[in-house]
Amino acid sequence: MADAARRLGREAVREACRSAVAEARSELAGHGEAEQVLAGIPERALALLHRAEAPAYAAVLNAAGVILHTNLGRAPLDPGPAAPATGYLALEYDLGAGRRGQRLAPLRQRLAEVAGAESAVMVNNNAASLLLILQALARDRSVIVSRSQLIEIGGSFRLPAVMESAGARLCEVGCTNRTHLADYRQAVDEDTAAILVAHQSNFRIVGFTAAPGLDELADLAHEHDLPLIVDQGSGCLHDLGRWGLPHEETVSEMLGAGADLVCFSGDKLIGGPQAGIVVGRERWVAPLASHPLYRALRPDKVALVMMDRVLRRHQTGCLDELPVYRMLGLSVDGLKRRSRRVVRRLREAAVPASGCTTRTALGGGTTPDETIASYGLSVGGGQRLADALRGQVPPVVGRLVEDRVVLDLRTIPPDQDRVLADCVASAWAAIS
Ligand SMILES: *Cc1c(COP(=O)(O)O)cnc(C)c1O
């Protein structure tokens, strides 16, 4: 108690004691064993203080084998980048002229360069990108979308709902499996504001399928002086083949095929903070940056500074300095060596762990049917062990395969291997 009072102040401790006494009273009024309840008061107070001190978002060890795990914050960031944003910085200040500057101006150029585009803007997330695009370019008009692309991304992003809330009319064309250029052509009329292509991020339609190429759609859009908008989603800038994944069309390939605007998330394959990025032709980007809604969707300084740092890594090709690409690039042999050390440590603590091959998914709605070979460890103990692992400090999130908990080491920072072993040992002891 004295220690807590030194750290948190007497007032906080007094409050916690009062609450603990109040809890004990109501328990005694019910059925409680007087002596036991009274003896428990200090513990109760400390538990309350502990809860008040604990961060709302616990840092976890992600051993689930999903690199961009939406429930665990998508792209992990290096701890460094936030630091320069905590003090004063030339955020909206033109240092040369000594007067007010434009908040986004310093970053727009870099965003555009990285994607190979003429111009760019950044907002809070990709849902906001679409909202802004549709409000600025398609309000009260219709937007043509294939029926195979009316997508739902986790966390209540549904394309038709976003379109409706932006005041754009959805003009559906084609069928779930097959949409032809002629379907788009027939749908264009004087009410049309744009053609929208949404990437089928988290699912695949296979078999008897057809879809026109982006270049064909771009030609059609441009014949009618309309923009071709692509919701690319993941922010794929590099050939994923480099990491043993199938090639996905990159943002610059889409622009090269004639897309006028391409939007994507900042916290998927860009590997940055949560953000929505729109790149494309200046003619179509300019109305977004000057739209009144932009002020409500603009990112904060911490996100801007982090994004700048991440984009420089893409620009200079130092991708290994971004955790997402570092994890993708780890060799199975290296993971095996780490696994052996962790398993040895666990065996010493009498935990029956063993090394095992596993597969890592990229996640974040990218390459849904592909995984890469990985290595980790597995421990029997089923759901009970999985639950106990989430109760550790730090919590460990693994994956249940039949009655074994599989822990993929690819998504664990190597300097946390010891911590992981300690957590597994302590969770095992708790259920044994
Ligand atoms: C992820 C994704 C979104 C949603 O992006 P947020 O940044 O989470 O708002 C929208 N469209 C596609 C195609 C996506 O993959």
The ligand as a MOL file (V3000), in Angstrom:
LIG
                    3D

  0  0  0     0  0            999 V3000
M  V30 BEGIN CTAB
M  V30 COUNTS 15 15 0 0 0
M  V30 BEGIN ATOM
M  V30 1 C -8.9080 -3.2730 -45.8000 0
M  V30 2 C -9.7680 -2.8020 -46.8930 0
M  V30 3 C -10.6480 -1.7250 -46.7010 0
M  V30 4 C -10.8230 -1.0570 -45.3640 0
M  V30 5 O -9.7050 -0.3230 -45.0260 0
M  V30 6 P -9.5540 0.3430 -43.5560 0
M  V30 7 O -8.2150 1.0000 -43.6360 0
M  V30 8 O -9.6460 -0.7610 -42.5790 0
M  V30 9 O -10.6650 1.3350 -43.4310 0
M  V30 10 C -11.4120 -1.3160 -47.7690 0
M  V30 11 N -11.3280 -1.9290 -48.9580 0
M  V30 12 C -10.4940 -2.9670 -49.1900 0
M  V30 13 C -10.4710 -3.5990 -50.5490 0
M  V30 14 C -9.6800 -3.4340 -48.1660 0
M  V30 15 O -8.8620 -4.4860 -48.3820 0
M  V30 END ATOM
M  V30 BEGIN BOND
M  V30 1 1 1 2
M  V30 2 1 2 3
M  V30 3 2 2 14
M  V30 4 1 3 4
M  V30 5 2 3 10
M  V30 6 1 4 5
M  V30 7 1 5 6
M  V30 8 2 6 7
M  V30 9 1 6 8
M  V30 10 1 6 9
M  V30 11 1 10 11
M  V30 12 2 11 12
M  V30 13 1 12 13
M  V30 14 1 12 14
M  V30 15 1 14 15
M  V30 END BOND
M  V30 END CTAB
M  END
